[in-house]
Amino acid sequence: MSMEDGDDEGDFEQEFEPGYEDPEHIKWHALRAALDSLVLFDPYLGMQATNLGVVDEFITSLEYTTLREDDENRDISALVFLNAQSQLWIFGVYELLRTWRSRVKDVLKWDENGGLPLKIKALRKDKGFLHAGEQMLADQLESVQSDPAIIGRIREDLRMTHILFGQIEFLRVSLAKHEVSGKAKALAFAPGYGRINKWCGALDYEMSAGRVILGVINRRNIADGIRKFLDRSDIPTPEAIRALDDFMNLKEPPSFDIE
């Protein structure tokens, strides 16, 4: 339907508005709760999840303040601060998810090669002092030994986090290393440059590989994506994960020719 049929620009934008909740409707505790729901997510990781949740609420307020400002009178120093906070928050999310995924992958490996008892024994070895982190991991590994269903939950949680983590990892390499993820020494296109999202105020960053734009992602997409971990009704299949990995690891530009 065209605007000549009676629609105005506001109606058009409303029709295509992404599903960003207004700040007053966001369940701020859900980010921490979603991360806590991951199997073998220990209390020390939970402390970092709390930090991310607190800063998420703070940055969201900055994003909406930016969104409400007039384009011509926008405070450039405030935009620089928003960009800095957004990137550091993304780095924090990346490191937390990377740490958890690495640990549970180790658990899968130890379970498959029969190494769980040896690892538990090494962790329980008397070191002359109480190492709380090692004892907590030993407790977790013993729970895996006593409940084989945990292995299935690990595999499920890895699938559930795979797609979002892959996008965060791709963006993190661009922002932190100024390279294209998975392509050694390939320079990223305009790393760190973000454009203000017109619906939520977060900075949109391109995920680019050469002249191909694989997608756009912002900090709010990541926060909302984590909160969605609480909804386990649509966990990606292995086929969906392979399809995304193939797409994100694109080596040659796709052909747009129509035969």
C-alpha positions in Angstrom: 0.0 0.0 0.0 1.4 3.4 -1.0 1.3 6.6 1.1 -1.0 8.0 -1.6 -3.6 5.5 -0.4 -3.9 7.4 2.8 -0.9 6.1 4.8 1.5 8.5 6.3 5.1 8.0 7.1 4.4 7.2 10.8 2.0 4.4 9.8 4.7 2.9 7.5 7.3 3.0 10.2 5.0 1.4 12.7 4.3 -1.4 10.4 7.9 -2.3 10.1 9.0 -1.5 13.6 11.2 -4.2 15.1 10.1 -5.8 18.4 12.1 -3.6 20.8 10.3 -3.3 24.2 10.2 0.1 25.8 12.6 0.4 28.8 9.8 0.4 31.3 8.7 -3.0 30.1 12.1 -4.7 30.0 12.5 -7.3 32.8 16.0 -6.3 33.8 16.5 -9.4 36.0 15.9 -11.6 33.0 19.5 -11.2 31.6 21.0 -12.6 34.8 18.3 -15.2 35.1 18.8 -16.4 31.5 22.6 -16.8 32.0 22.0 -18.6 35.4 19.7 -21.0 33.5 22.7 -22.4 31.6 23.8 -25.7 32.9 27.0 -25.6 35.1 26.9 -21.8 35.2 28.6 -21.3 38.6 28.1 -18.5 41.1 31.4 -16.7 40.0 30.1 -16.5 36.5 26.8 -15.4 38.0 28.6 -12.4 39.6 29.8 -11.3 36.1 26.3 -11.8 34.8 25.0 -9.5 37.5 27.5 -6.9 36.4 26.4 -7.2 32.8 22.8 -6.8 33.8 23.5 -3.7 35.8 25.4 -2.1 33.0 22.8 -3.2 30.4 20.2 -1.1 32.2 22.5 1.9 32.4 23.5 1.7 28.7 19.9 1.2 27.6 19.0 4.6 29.3 21.9 6.2 27.3 20.6 4.7 24.1 17.1 6.0 24.6 18.4 9.4 25.6 20.4 9.5 22.4 17.3 8.4 20.4 15.2 11.3 21.8 17.7 13.9 20.9 17.4 16.0 17.7 19.8 14.9 15.0 21.3 18.3 14.5 21.8 19.0 18.2 23.1 15.6 19.3 26.0 15.7 21.8 29.0 14.2 20.1 30.8 13.5 23.3 27.8 11.6 24.6 27.8 9.5 21.4 31.5 8.7 21.9 30.7 7.7 25.5 27.8 5.5 24.3 30.1 3.8 21.7 32.8 3.2 24.3 30.3 1.7 26.8 28.6 -0.4 24.2 31.8 -2.0 22.9 33.1 -2.7 26.4 29.8 -4.3 27.4 30.0 -6.5 24.2 33.5 -7.5 25.1 32.3 -8.5 28.6 29.4 -10.6 27.2 31.8 -12.3 24.8 34.3 -13.3 27.5 31.6 -14.6 29.8 29.9 -16.8 27.2 33.3 -17.9 25.8 34.4 -19.0 29.3 31.2 -20.9 30.0 31.2 -22.6 26.5 34.8 -23.6 26.8 34.3 -25.1 30.2 31.2 -27.2 29.3 33.0 -28.3 26.1 35.8 -29.6 28.3 33.2 -31.5 30.4 31.9 -33.2 27.2 35.4 -34.1 26.2 36.1 -35.6 29.7 32.9 -37.5 29.6 33.6 -39.0 26.2 37.2 -40.1 26.9 36.5 -41.3 30.4 38.5 -38.6 32.0 36.0 -37.3 34.5 37.2 -39.4 37.5 40.8 -38.3 36.9 39.9 -34.7 36.6 37.8 -34.9 39.8 40.7 -36.6 41.6 43.1 -33.9 40.5 40.8 -31.1 41.6 40.2 -32.8 45.0 44.0 -33.2 45.7 45.1 -31.5 48.8 47.0 -28.3 47.9 47.5 -27.1 51.5 44.7 -24.6 51.2 41.0 -24.5 50.1 40.7 -23.6 46.4 37.0 -22.7 46.2 36.9 -22.6 42.4 38.4 -26.0 42.0 36.2 -27.6 44.6 33.1 -26.0 42.9 34.2 -27.5 39.6 34.8 -30.9 41.2 31.2 -30.8 42.7 29.9 -30.0 39.2 31.8 -32.9 37.6 30.5 -35.3 40.3 27.0 -34.1 39.5 27.6 -35.0 35.8 28.8 -38.4 36.8 25.7 -39.1 38.9 23.2 -37.7 36.4 24.0 -38.5 32.8 21.1 -36.3 31.7 23.3 -33.3 32.3 25.4 -34.2 29.3 22.3 -33.9 27.1 21.5 -30.5 28.7 25.0 -29.3 27.9 24.7 -30.2 24.3 21.3 -28.4 24.2 22.6 -25.3 25.9 25.5 -25.1 23.5 23.1 -25.2 20.5 20.9 -22.6 22.1 23.8 -20.2 22.6 25.7 -21.0 19.4 24.1 -18.6 16.9 24.1 -15.5 19.2 27.6 -16.3 20.4 28.8 -16.7 16.8 27.5 -13.2 16.0 29.1 -11.7 19.1 32.4 -13.4 18.3 32.3 -12.1 14.7 31.6 -8.5 16.0 34.2 -8.8 18.8 37.0 -9.7 16.3 36.1 -6.6 14.2 35.9 -4.3 17.2 38.9 -5.5 19.2 41.3 -6.8 16.5 40.1 -4.8 13.5 40.0 -8.0 11.5 37.4 -10.2 9.8 36.6 -13.2 12.0 38.0 -16.5 10.6 40.1 -14.7 8.0 43.6 -14.1 9.3 45.0 -10.7 8.5 41.9 -9.6 6.6 41.2 -6.1 7.7 37.7 -5.3 8.9 35.6 -2.6 7.2 35.2 0.5 9.4 35.7 -1.4 12.7 34.0 0.4 15.6 31.8 2.6 13.4 28.2 2.4 14.5 25.0 4.1 13.4 22.1 5.0 15.7 19.2 2.5 15.5 16.1 4.6 14.9 13.9 2.4 17.1 16.0 1.7 20.2 19.0 4.1 20.0 21.6 1.3 20.2 24.5 1.6 17.8 24.2 -0.7 14.8 27.4 -2.3 13.7 27.9 -4.0 10.4 29.2 -7.6 10.2 31.2 -7.3 7.0 33.5 -9.6 5.1 35.1 -7.7 2.3 32.4 -6.1 0.2 29.8 -8.5 1.6 27.6 -7.3 4.5 26.5 -10.4 6.4 24.2 -8.5 8.7 23.8 -5.7 11.3 23.8 -6.2 15.0 23.6 -3.9 18.0 24.1 -4.2 21.7 20.4 -4.3 22.4 20.0 -7.2 20.0 22.6 -9.1 22.1 20.9 -8.3 25.4 17.5 -9.3 24.1 19.0 -12.4 22.6 20.4 -13.4 26.0 17.1 -12.8 27.7 15.5 -15.2 25.2 17.6 -18.0 26.6 14.8 -18.4 29.1 12.4 -19.5 26.3 13.6 -22.9 25.4 10.8 -23.6 22.9 12.9 -22.9 19.8 16.4 -24.3 20.2 18.3 -24.4 16.9 18.8 -27.7 15.2 22.3 -28.9 14.2 21.2 -28.3 10.6 20.3 -24.6 11.3 23.6 -24.2 13.1 25.6 -25.6 10.2 23.8 -23.3 7.8 24.6 -20.3 9.8 28.2 -21.3 10.2 28.5 -21.8 6.5 27.0 -18.3 5.9 29.2 -16.5 8.5 32.3 -18.2 7.1 31.6 -17.1 3.6 34.8 -17.1 1.5 33.5 -15.8 -1.7 30.9 -13.1 -2.4 27.5 -14.6 -3.4 26.3 -14.1 -6.9 23.2 -12.0 -7.2 22.7 -12.7 -10.9 19.2 -13.9 -11.8 19.1 -16.4 -14.6 
